[in-house]
Amino acid sequence: MAHTTEQSDQPACCEPFDAEWAHLETLALHAGTGPDPATGALLTPIYQTTTFVQEAVGVHKGFTYSRAGNPTVAALERRLAALEGGAFATCYATGLAATTALCLALLAAGDRVVVSQAVYGGTVRLLQQVLGRFGVEAVFIDTADQGLLAAELQRAPVRLVFIETPANPTLRLTDIAATAQLAHRAGAWLVVDNTLLTPALQRPLELGADVVLHSTTKFIEGHNATVGGALITTQRELHERFEFTRTATGTIQAPFTAWLTLQGVKTLPMRMARHSENALRVARFLADHPRVVRLLYPWLDSFPQHELARRQQRAGGALIAFEVEGGVEAGTRLMNAVRLCALAENLGAAETIITHPASMTHWSVPPAQRAAAGITDGLVRLSVGLEDPEDIIADLDQALGK
Ligand SMILES: *Cc1c(COP(=O)(O)O)cnc(C)c1O
């Protein structure tokens, strides 16, 4: 059961849909919601209210104050829990608010966290520049290297292993099932940031992860309209810690954000399938282009961890990284020449977005460190959108010719 609140007084016709046997496409539309008990409204209303009137002291319908919980947010939580194959979800104001709540719920001064070397930049900043001041030590290693991970877990006690797979922007993969085994043997929890693939393409909880983290800002909401985050787990004890921490620190999501995300997530399985189809078409075009000297897309045979991608993912996802000959100047020229692709620092929306890590997202990282992580000066990141792939290819073709 994915219920996070009890509403036992609902008539049977209005109980949230929660069939465990349903397929992903059906769950994306129906899980966790049903017609509004008061009016029959098909869509869950936006419960834009701070507080909830109690019938008598302590007698209420499961909601008391919107910092602790809200019916619209709870509906999204039931839906996301069902999609990830979890039992519980909590939603947050942003993806980083979810990461903050995760760390505050599970860590204390003196704890060590092992983190994938290539993770979202905001995750690094939070761990190093904020939680570091509170005595949390974050160790960044290449978690694709299981030998290195095993050694790090043996060196000293580790509370938490935090991985992002595929990692941004090099798409390096970490084996989730193997990492879960190593982490659990060392007495650590495994958290997977599943933002880039979503439950439509990758199911970390089924592979042994304890918690899945999302920036719902990206593919889950999918329309560049909101910022939001979520934590999903099958473990009640962890969920209760997340709920407590969210109420105590005030990081909950706004009802309107939850409502927009409930609409966006309805098409998630179809969108992720189309993102992947389009990205594969674009990747094959780039593979044949004479000016492309390096190409990373997990669904291509040439990808160094292609076999792991096939085992762990349902499809390749939307992100492609590639390098054009001529380094940073050539990369910049390409960026400036695109017309359809949006030159921006985001990913995971319906629109194709092109980013130049060396001059945009990773400019502040010293060149040697960038090179060690495989982020070369000519590297271009593409978040392939839902346009007709021929149009995306035509745009890249004309830009590569300049
Ligand atoms: C964007 C992003 C985040 C942070 O999410 P916000 O909603 O921007 O706070 C975390 N992880 C990944 C992989 C992301 O892409």
The ligand as an SDF file (V2000), in Angstrom:
LIG
                    3D

 15 15  0  0  0  0  0  0  0  0999 V2000
   18.7220   19.1880  -11.0650 C   0  0  0  0  0  0  0  0  0  0  0  0
   19.2340   18.0310  -10.3170 C   0  0  0  0  0  0  0  0  0  0  0  0
   19.2220   17.9940   -8.9110 C   0  0  0  0  0  0  0  0  0  0  0  0
   18.7650   19.1600   -8.0620 C   0  0  0  0  0  0  0  0  0  0  0  0
   17.4150   19.4320   -8.2660 O   0  0  0  0  0  0  0  0  0  0  0  0
   16.7450   20.8940   -8.1200 P   0  0  0  0  0  0  0  0  0  0  0  0
   15.3040   20.6130   -8.3310 O   0  0  0  0  0  0  0  0  0  0  0  0
   17.3650   21.7800   -9.1550 O   0  0  0  0  0  0  0  0  0  0  0  0
   17.0460   21.3750   -6.7350 O   0  0  0  0  0  0  0  0  0  0  0  0
   19.6730   16.8370   -8.2960 C   0  0  0  0  0  0  0  0  0  0  0  0
   20.1280   15.7910   -9.0090 N   0  0  0  0  0  0  0  0  0  0  0  0
   20.1640   15.8010  -10.3550 C   0  0  0  0  0  0  0  0  0  0  0  0
   20.6780   14.6120  -11.0980 C   0  0  0  0  0  0  0  0  0  0  0  0
   19.7190   16.9150  -11.0580 C   0  0  0  0  0  0  0  0  0  0  0  0
   19.7790   16.9250  -12.4010 O   0  0  0  0  0  0  0  0  0  0  0  0
  1  2  1  0
  2  3  1  0
  2 14  2  0
  3  4  1  0
  3 10  2  0
  4  5  1  0
  5  6  1  0
  6  7  2  0
  6  8  1  0
  6  9  1  0
 10 11  1  0
 11 12  2  0
 12 13  1  0
 12 14  1  0
 14 15  1  0
M  END
$$$$
